Amino acid sequence: MKFDVHVINDEKRPQSGLCIEVSLPESFPLSPGGGQMTEYTDENGHATFETTDERSGEVTIFVSGENQGRFDLEDGAEFTVVL
């Protein structure tokens, strides 16, 4: 399953180079890394994640260590976070 986190500021400008951590439920099988996955936003403010499982569920998204909340996960989802 692939999903994307898009980070923008309050002026809708993409934020690059930020550390995005995604925390998945304990029962969710992942690619290496356990219950956490980490990526960095690109020049367009996007960080793309891929798991080894196709189940939907709920994820918690952290941007630069700050909890941005829980989001419902499904394949192809894009979550936008406004800083």
KOLTORKOL-102341 format. One record per residue: chain; x, y, z of N, C-alpha, C in turn. Coordinates in Angstrom, 1 decimal. Example, Ala and Ser with C-alpha at 12.3 -4.5 7.8 and 13.67 -1.06 7.14 Angstrom:
<nodes>
[node "A",[13.2,-5.7,7.8],[12.3,-4.5,7.8],[13.2,-3.3,7.8]]
[node "A",[12.8,-2.2,7.1],[13.7,-1.1,7.1],[12.9,0.0,7.9]]
</nodes>
This chain:
<nodes>
[node "A",[0.8,-1.2,0.0],[0.0,0.0,0.0],[0.9,1.2,0.0]]
[node "A",[0.5,2.2,-0.8],[1.3,3.5,-0.9],[0.3,4.6,-0.4]]
[node "A",[0.9,5.5,0.3],[0.2,6.7,0.7],[1.2,7.9,0.8]]
[node "A",[0.6,9.1,0.8],[1.5,10.3,0.7],[1.1,11.3,1.8]]
[node "A",[2.1,12.0,2.3],[1.9,13.1,3.2],[2.4,14.3,2.6]]
[node "A",[1.5,15.3,2.5],[1.9,16.6,1.8],[1.9,17.7,2.9]]
[node "A",[3.0,18.4,3.0],[3.1,19.4,4.1],[3.2,20.8,3.4]]
[node "A",[2.3,21.7,3.8],[2.3,23.0,3.3],[2.3,24.0,4.5]]
[node "A",[2.6,25.3,4.3],[2.5,26.2,5.3],[1.1,26.9,5.2]]
[node "A",[0.8,27.9,6.0],[-0.5,28.5,6.0],[-0.7,29.4,4.8]]
[node "A",[0.3,29.6,4.0],[0.2,30.3,2.7],[0.1,29.3,1.5]]
[node "A",[-0.1,28.0,1.9],[-0.2,26.9,0.9],[1.1,26.7,0.1]]
[node "A",[2.3,27.0,0.7],[3.5,26.8,0.1],[4.1,25.4,0.6]]
[node "A",[4.6,24.6,-0.3],[5.2,23.3,0.1],[6.4,23.5,1.0]]
[node "A",[6.5,22.6,2.0],[7.6,22.6,3.0],[8.5,21.4,2.7]]
[node "A",[9.8,21.7,2.3],[10.7,20.6,1.9],[11.7,20.3,3.0]]
[node "A",[12.2,19.1,3.0],[13.3,18.7,4.0],[12.8,18.4,5.4]]
[node "A",[11.5,18.3,5.6],[11.0,18.0,6.9],[10.9,16.5,7.2]]
[node "A",[11.2,16.1,8.4],[11.1,14.7,8.8],[9.7,14.3,9.1]]
[node "A",[9.2,13.3,8.4],[7.8,12.9,8.6],[7.9,11.5,9.1]]
[node "A",[7.3,11.3,10.3],[7.2,9.9,10.9],[5.7,9.5,10.9]]
[node "A",[5.5,8.3,10.5],[4.2,7.7,10.5],[4.2,6.5,11.5]]
[node "A",[3.2,6.5,12.4],[3.1,5.4,13.4],[1.9,4.6,13.0]]
[node "A",[2.1,3.3,12.8],[1.0,2.4,12.4],[0.6,1.6,13.6]]
[node "A",[-0.6,1.0,13.6],[-1.0,0.2,14.7],[-0.1,-1.0,14.9]]
[node "A",[0.0,-1.5,16.1],[0.9,-2.7,16.4],[0.6,-3.9,15.6]]
[node "A",[-0.7,-4.1,15.3],[-1.1,-5.3,14.5],[-0.9,-5.2,13.0]]
[node "A",[-0.4,-4.0,12.5],[-0.3,-3.8,11.1],[1.1,-4.3,10.6]]
[node "A",[1.2,-5.3,9.8],[2.5,-5.8,9.3],[3.1,-4.7,8.4]]
[node "A",[4.4,-4.5,8.6],[5.1,-3.4,7.9],[6.3,-3.9,7.1]]
[node "A",[6.8,-3.0,6.4],[8.1,-3.2,5.8],[9.1,-3.0,7.0]]
[node "A",[10.4,-3.2,6.8],[11.3,-3.1,7.9],[11.2,-1.7,8.6]]
[node "A",[11.3,-1.7,9.9],[11.2,-0.5,10.7],[10.2,-0.6,11.8]]
[node "A",[9.5,-1.8,12.0],[8.6,-1.9,13.0],[7.3,-1.1,12.9]]
[node "A",[6.8,-0.4,13.9],[5.6,0.4,13.9],[5.8,1.8,13.4]]
[node "A",[7.0,2.2,13.1],[7.2,3.6,12.7],[7.9,3.5,11.3]]
[node "A",[7.6,4.5,10.5],[8.2,4.7,9.2],[8.6,6.1,9.1]]
[node "A",[9.8,6.4,8.5],[10.3,7.8,8.4],[10.7,8.1,7.0]]
[node "A",[10.3,9.3,6.5],[10.7,9.8,5.2],[10.8,11.3,5.4]]
[node "A",[11.4,12.0,4.4],[11.6,13.4,4.4],[10.8,14.0,3.2]]
[node "A",[10.2,15.2,3.4],[9.5,15.8,2.3],[10.4,16.3,1.2]]
[node "A",[10.0,16.1,0.0],[10.8,16.6,-1.2],[10.5,18.1,-1.5]]
[node "A",[11.0,18.6,-2.6],[10.9,20.0,-2.9],[9.4,20.4,-3.1]]
[node "A",[8.5,19.5,-3.3],[7.1,19.8,-3.4],[6.3,19.6,-2.1]]
[node "A",[7.0,19.3,-1.1],[6.4,19.1,0.2],[5.8,17.7,0.4]]
[node "A",[6.1,16.7,-0.4],[5.6,15.4,-0.4],[6.6,14.4,0.2]]
[node "A",[6.0,13.4,1.0],[6.8,12.3,1.5],[5.9,11.1,1.2]]
[node "A",[6.4,10.1,0.5],[5.7,8.9,0.1],[6.1,7.7,0.9]]
[node "A",[5.1,7.0,1.4],[5.3,5.8,2.2],[4.7,4.6,1.5]]
[node "A",[5.3,3.4,1.8],[4.8,2.1,1.3],[4.9,1.1,2.3]]
[node "A",[3.8,0.4,2.6],[3.8,-0.8,3.5],[3.8,-2.1,2.7]]
[node "A",[4.0,-3.2,3.4],[3.9,-4.5,2.8],[2.5,-5.1,2.9]]
[node "A",[1.6,-4.4,3.5],[0.2,-4.8,3.7],[-0.8,-3.9,3.0]]
[node "A",[-1.9,-4.5,2.5],[-2.9,-3.7,1.8],[-4.1,-3.4,2.7]]
[node "A",[-4.0,-3.7,4.0],[-5.2,-3.3,4.8],[-5.3,-1.8,5.1]]
[node "A",[-6.5,-1.4,5.3],[-6.6,0.0,5.8],[-6.5,0.0,7.3]]
[node "A",[-6.4,1.2,7.8],[-6.3,1.4,9.3],[-6.1,2.8,9.6]]
[node "A",[-5.7,3.1,10.8],[-5.5,4.5,11.3],[-4.0,4.7,11.6]]
[node "A",[-3.5,5.8,11.1],[-2.1,6.2,11.3],[-2.0,7.5,12.1]]
[node "A",[-0.9,7.7,12.8],[-0.6,8.9,13.5],[0.6,9.5,12.7]]
[node "A",[0.5,10.8,12.3],[1.5,11.5,11.6],[2.2,12.5,12.4]]
[node "A",[3.5,12.5,12.4],[4.4,13.5,13.1],[5.2,14.2,12.1]]
[node "A",[5.2,15.5,12.2],[6.1,16.4,11.4],[7.1,17.0,12.3]]
[node "A",[8.4,16.7,12.0],[9.5,17.3,12.8],[9.2,17.0,14.3]]
[node "A",[8.7,15.8,14.6],[8.5,15.4,16.0],[7.2,15.9,16.6]]
[node "A",[6.4,16.7,15.9],[5.1,17.2,16.5],[3.9,16.4,15.9]]
[node "A",[3.1,15.9,16.9],[2.0,15.1,16.5],[0.9,15.9,15.7]]
[node "A",[0.6,15.5,14.5],[-0.4,16.2,13.7],[-1.7,15.6,13.7]]
[node "A",[-1.9,14.4,14.4],[-3.2,13.8,14.5],[-3.2,12.4,13.9]]
[node "A",[-4.4,11.8,14.0],[-4.7,10.5,13.5],[-5.4,10.6,12.2]]
[node "A",[-5.1,9.7,11.2],[-5.7,9.8,9.9],[-6.1,8.4,9.5]]
[node "A",[-7.2,8.3,8.7],[-7.7,7.0,8.2],[-6.8,6.6,7.0]]
[node "A",[-6.2,5.5,7.0],[-5.3,5.0,5.9],[-6.0,4.1,5.0]]
[node "A",[-5.9,4.4,3.7],[-6.3,3.4,2.6],[-5.3,3.7,1.4]]
[node "A",[-5.2,2.7,0.6],[-4.3,2.7,-0.6],[-4.5,4.0,-1.4]]
[node "A",[-3.4,4.7,-1.7],[-3.5,5.9,-2.5],[-3.9,7.1,-1.8]]
[node "A",[-4.0,7.0,-0.5],[-4.4,8.2,0.3],[-3.4,9.3,0.3]]
[node "A",[-3.8,10.5,0.3],[-2.9,11.7,0.5],[-3.4,12.5,1.6]]
[node "A",[-2.5,12.7,2.6],[-2.9,13.5,3.8],[-2.2,14.8,3.7]]
[node "A",[-2.9,15.9,3.9],[-2.3,17.3,3.8],[-2.2,17.8,5.2]]
[node "A",[-1.0,18.2,5.6],[-0.7,18.8,6.9],[-0.3,20.3,6.7]]
[node "A",[-1.0,21.2,7.4],[-0.8,22.6,7.3],[0.0,23.0,8.6]]
[node "A",[1.2,23.6,8.4],[1.9,24.1,9.5],[1.7,25.5,9.8]]
</nodes>
